[in-house]
Amino acid sequence: MDYTNYSELLGLRNDVYRRPLITALERLELGLGWKCADVGAGSGDVAVALAELVGENGRIYAIDSNPLARDVVAKAAAKIGRSQVIAITQAGEDLRLPELIDLAYCRFLLLHVADPQKVIEAMSKSVKNDGYVVIQEPITSAGRIGGSPFAMPDARHPDIGAFLPKLILDSGLELLDAWAEAPAWAGKGPVSAYLESLTEVDPGDESIVLPPLVTVIAKKHA
């Protein structure tokens, strides 16, 4: 697959964390025919975007514990004619799919769940041998707004990203790659708009460093 216009293909140009996602998918060479699960899919932006890459013969399971998300994802997929996106209401800890898949993915999920290790193990069980698990989670306290630490008091594990590599090993997966990347900005733009959507506070012209997103790429073996 030609990854030259990958960002445009994914349709995620306004996603401030899109670059680490693109890097991970390039690393896997995800393409036509893949079967994937987006666990904690929310509104389904990533799930629907992934459908563009796997094509009609692939399949994307959009998993979310909120039953309202199912209808939102279904409408988003239908709008662009992506019938291979299947929305399912499930908690990550209880992940059960009708088939083994090539890739289980989640982002900004583990910081909210009671037992992150249990979710990772459920994702691993859903993947076929030699399949992949990709997880992206933040180190919230490392973010900065005008030099002050970023806080996410409602998160159960706000710095879960710092522990991801070890959690992967403890799940019996092979750790293939891991890195952290943080969007930064000042003034108006996607980064400040994203921050305002989280905090309901306009950061103005303050310097912003969003929480670093730790990406881990893991492989499952027999």
N, C-alpha and C positions, 0 to 999 in steps of 0.2 A: 504494500500500500504506500502511496505517496503522502508523506507527512508534511509537505511543504506548507499547505494551508490548513494544518490540523486544527488551529484555533477557530478558523472560520467554519470548518466542517463540524466541529463540536457545537457551534452556536452558543458559545459561552464567553463571548468577548467582554461582557460586563461582570463576569465572575472573577473577583479579585484574587482568588486562589486557583485560577485555572492553570497557571503555568506548571505547578508541581503535579497536577493531574495529567496534563499533557505529557510531561516528562515520564511519568510512570507508565502511561499507555504506550508511549514510544518504546520504552524499555522492554515491554512485553510483546511488542509488535501485534497488538490486538487488531483483529480484522474480521473479514467476512466469515460468517458461520459460527462465531463464538457464542457460547451461552454464559450469561453473566447475571449476577445479582447485585443490586444496589441496596444495601441494607441500611435502613433509616433514610429512605429516599425523599421524604418530605414532599415538596411540590413536584418532584420528578424531573427537575431540569437536567441533572446528570444522566438519569436513566434514559430519558428521551434522546439526549445527545448521543449516548452510547449506541442507541439503536441505529443511528446513522452509520456507525462504523461496522456493526455486525451484519447489516443488510437483512434482506427478507428471510434468509435461511438461518439467521441467528435468532437469539431470544434473550430478552432482558426481563428479569424479575425485579419489580420495584417493590421493596418490602418496607412497610412502616407500621408501627403499633397504633397510630392514630387512624381510626376508620374513615375519617373525613379525607385523608390523603388519597385513599383509593380512587375516589371520584375525581379528585383534582388531577391525578396522574393519568387516569383514563381519558379525561377530556383533552389534556395536553397531547397525549399520544394520538388520539383520533384527529386532532386538528391538523397534524402533519402527516396523517395516514400511516402511522407506525403501529400496525396491529400486533407486531411481535413483542410489544411491551405489555407485560402482564402484571397488574397491580394486585398485591396480596397484603392483607392485614395480619401482621404477625409481629411479635416482639423479637428483637435480635437474639435473645437468649433461647427462644423457642423455634428458631429457624428450621423449617421443614419444607423442602422443595420436592416437586414430583420427579426430578431427575438430578443426576450429578452434573455440575457445571464446570466451566473452564476458569472462571474468575469470580471470587466473592470480594466485594468492595464496600467500604464504608468511610464516611467523612463526618466529623463533628457528631459522632454518635456515642463513642465510649465515654466521653466526659460526662454524659448524662445518665448512663445506666448504673444499676446497683453493682453488677459484677462484670467488669470488662473482660476478665479472663474467660468467663463462661460464654460471652458473645463471640470471642475469637475462636474458641473451640467449636462452637456451633457453625461458624463460617467455614472452618477447616473441614468439618464433617460433610458439608454440602458440596465440597470441591472434589473432583475426580483426582486420582493419582497423577502427578506431574502437572496439576492445575495450580492456580495462584490465588493468594490472598493479598490484597492491597488495602492498607489502612492509613488514613490521614487524620491526625488529631493534633490539637494545639498545645502549646505551653503558654497558657493565658497570662501568667504573671510576668512573662518576658516582653509583652507588648508595652508600648509607651504612647501616651497622649501628652504632648508638650513636656516630655521628660518624666511624667508621672506614670507609675505602673498601671497597667490595665487590670481590671478586676471583673470577674464573672461569678458573683456570689451565688447564683442559682445552680451552678454546675456542681455535680457531686465530685468530679475529679478534674478540676480546672487545668492541672498541669500533666494530664495523662500522657501527653506526647513524649514527655521526658522518660517515660517508662516503657514505651512501645517495643523497642528492640528486645528487651528482656522478656516481655510478655509473649512475644512471638516465639522465642526459644523455649519458654516454659510450656508452650502449646504443642511442641513437637514438630514445628515447621522449620524449614531451612530459611534462614535470613539471607536474602540475595542482595539487598541494597537498603540503605536508610540515609535520610538527609533531612535538613530543616531549611525552610524558606519563608521569609516574612515580607509581605508587601509594605512599602513605605511611601509616604506622600506628604504634601503640604498644600493647603488651599482646596478649592473645589475639584471634584473628580470622583471616580468610582470608589476609591479607598475611603474618602471622607463620607461619601454617601452610605457606604456599607457600615461604617462606624456609627453614623447617625441612626441607621436602622436598628442597630443593636442597643444603643444607649439612649436614644431619643434626645441626644444633645448634639447640636451643631458644633463641630470642633473649630470652625472658623479657619484661620490661617495657621493654626498650630501644627507643628511637626507631628506626624503620625507614623508609628511603626506597629502594624497589626501583630497580634500574637503569632510567633513562628509556627508554621504547620509542619509537623514531623510526618514524613512519608516512610512507610516500610513496605518493601516488596518481599513476599515470602512464597516459598514453593512447598507443595505437599508431596511427600513420597510415600510409597507403599509401606 
